[in-house]
Amino acid sequence: MSPSEAKKEIFWIAFKSLPKKERQSIVERLLKDSEFSEDLIDIAILKQRENEPSKPLEDYLAEKEKR
């Protein structure tokens, strides 16, 4: 495990060990940061769509022009 992965694991273990109210407070604080919130939304969308087939940009643009 790399030092970076170890830090992430320690953070995650510490976060999960907190009482639910404290975890919720931390998440609420993170979501108040607009840049973090946007990143989180992007990650969630990518995760949801990770199994969708990819499409070349040219095909997408051609379809978009037809609309």
N, C-alpha and C positions, 0 to 999 in steps of 0.2 A: 504494500500500500504506500503510495507516495505521500509526502508531507501534506500536500494540498488535500488529498482524499482523507487523510487522517483528521485534519482540521474540520472538514465537512462532517465527518462521522461523529466527532466529539460534539460539534454544535448540535447535530440532529439528536443525539442521545440526550444532551442537556435540555433541549427544547421539549422533547417528548416526556421528559421526567417532570416537567412543570405541571402544576394543577391546570385544569382546563381553562379557568378564568384568566390565568396569567398567559397561557398560550394565545387565547383569544385577544387579549390586550396587545400582545406583540404583533399579531397578524393585522389587527386594526391599525396599529401605528405604521406598519409597512405599507398598507394600502392607502394611507394618507399621502404617501410619496407618489406623485403622479407618474414619474419616470418608472419607478418600480412596478406600479400598478399596470402600466401599459406593457411592460416586459412580461409580467405574469399573464396577462390576457393573451399576448402573442404566443407564449409557451403553451398555454392551454389549447389554443386553436391548433398549433402545430401538432400537439400530442393527439388531439381528436382526429386530425386528418392524415396522420402518418401512414396509414395503410391505403390511402387513395392513390390511384395511379398518377404519375406526373404527366405533365403536358408541356410540349415545347412552347416557349413564349410566342413564337410566330403564330401558332395555332390559336392560342388564347386571344391574341390581338385580332386575328381574322374573325373569330367568333364574335368578339366584342363589336367590331365594325358592322356586322350583319344586324345587330339589334337596333 
